[in-house]
Amino acid sequence: MKTYLEPTQDAGREFFTRGITGPVVMLNLLRFRAIADYSATPALAPESAISGEAAYQLYMQHTQPYLEASGGELLFFGKGGPFLIGPTDERWDAAMLVRQASPEAFLAFASNEAYLTGLGHRLAAIEDSRLLPLLEGMDR
């Protein structure tokens, strides 16, 4: 099974060449690891093992100030469950909606050096993810 943890260069290029002006809402679908895997970033690892969900909460606590400083806003964070319409063998533990003022604001946030120091919590937490940029209205 292929997993998705980071955007590809092609996907990033396509996002930034779409000519989007104005706000973008990012739909995040998240599947957590049962136990967080800090092998790539051992300096961030807690003293004892924690769940992927707990590691993601550490990521969110670290991220919130940088998100807000970039003009971003957490609109929604909620627990997932079985699909009402969708594959019965696919599960997402959480869904999140984050609004950014523009693609440029998103890039500034995502490349902020201080923000990046806590990215290891996200990598430790996530087994798989999806990120879908959403634009308001049907004509965009």
C-alpha positions in Angstrom: 0.0 0.0 0.0 1.4 3.4 -1.0 1.4 6.1 1.6 1.5 9.9 1.2 3.3 12.0 3.8 4.7 14.9 1.8 3.8 16.6 -1.5 5.7 15.6 -4.6 7.6 18.2 -6.6 5.1 17.8 -9.4 2.1 18.3 -7.1 3.7 21.4 -5.5 4.5 22.9 -8.9 0.9 22.3 -10.1 -0.5 23.9 -6.9 1.6 27.0 -7.3 1.0 27.4 -11.1 -2.8 27.1 -10.9 -3.0 30.9 -10.6 -4.9 30.8 -7.3 -5.6 34.3 -5.9 -7.0 34.7 -2.4 -7.7 32.2 0.3 -7.2 28.4 0.1 -8.7 25.9 2.5 -6.6 22.8 3.0 -8.6 19.6 3.7 -6.3 17.2 5.6 -7.2 13.6 6.1 -5.0 11.9 8.7 -4.3 8.3 9.6 -2.2 8.0 12.8 0.3 5.3 13.7 -0.6 3.2 16.7 2.8 4.2 18.3 4.6 7.3 17.1 7.8 6.6 15.2 10.5 9.1 16.1 13.4 7.1 14.5 13.9 10.0 11.9 13.9 12.7 14.6 15.0 11.1 17.9 15.8 14.5 19.5 12.0 15.2 19.5 11.0 11.9 21.0 9.3 11.9 24.4 10.9 9.9 27.2 8.4 7.1 26.8 6.4 5.9 23.8 3.3 7.7 22.8 0.5 7.2 20.3 0.6 8.8 16.8 -2.4 10.8 17.9 -0.5 12.2 20.9 2.5 13.0 18.7 0.2 14.9 16.3 -1.2 16.9 19.2 2.5 17.9 20.0 2.8 18.9 16.4 -0.3 21.0 16.5 0.8 22.8 19.7 4.1 23.6 18.1 2.5 24.7 14.8 -0.4 26.9 15.9 1.7 30.1 16.6 3.4 29.8 13.2 0.1 29.1 11.4 -1.5 32.2 13.0 1.6 34.4 12.3 1.3 33.5 8.6 -2.4 34.6 8.5 -3.6 31.0 8.6 -6.5 29.7 10.7 -7.5 26.3 12.0 -11.2 26.1 11.0 -12.0 22.5 12.1 -10.3 19.5 13.6 -12.3 16.4 14.3 -12.2 12.6 14.7 -12.9 10.4 11.8 -14.9 7.2 11.5 -16.4 4.9 8.9 -17.4 6.5 5.6 -21.1 7.1 4.9 -20.2 7.2 1.2 -16.8 5.7 0.3 -14.6 2.6 0.6 -15.4 0.4 3.6 -11.7 -0.6 3.8 -10.4 2.9 4.1 -10.1 4.7 7.4 -9.1 8.3 8.4 -8.6 9.0 12.1 -9.0 12.7 11.8 -9.9 15.5 9.4 -8.8 19.0 9.5 -9.6 22.2 7.6 -7.0 25.0 7.6 -7.5 28.3 5.8 -4.5 30.2 4.4 -4.7 33.7 3.0 -3.1 32.6 -0.3 -0.8 30.0 -1.7 2.1 32.4 -1.0 1.1 32.6 2.6 1.0 28.8 2.7 4.5 28.6 1.3 5.8 31.1 3.8 4.3 29.1 6.6 5.5 25.7 5.3 9.1 27.0 4.8 9.4 28.8 8.1 12.6 27.6 9.8 11.1 27.7 13.3 8.0 25.8 12.2 10.2 23.1 10.5 11.9 22.3 13.8 8.7 20.6 15.0 7.8 18.8 11.8 9.3 15.6 13.2 6.2 15.3 15.5 4.0 15.1 12.4 6.3 12.6 10.7 6.3 10.5 13.8 2.5 10.6 14.1 1.3 10.0 10.6 0.9 6.6 8.9 -0.8 8.1 5.8 -2.4 11.4 4.8 -4.1 13.4 2.1 -4.0 17.1 1.5 -6.6 18.7 -0.8 -6.5 22.4 -1.5 -10.1 23.8 -1.8 -11.2 27.0 -3.4 -14.5 28.7 -2.5 -17.1 28.8 -5.2 -17.6 26.8 -8.4 -16.1 29.3 -10.8 -12.5 29.2 -9.4 
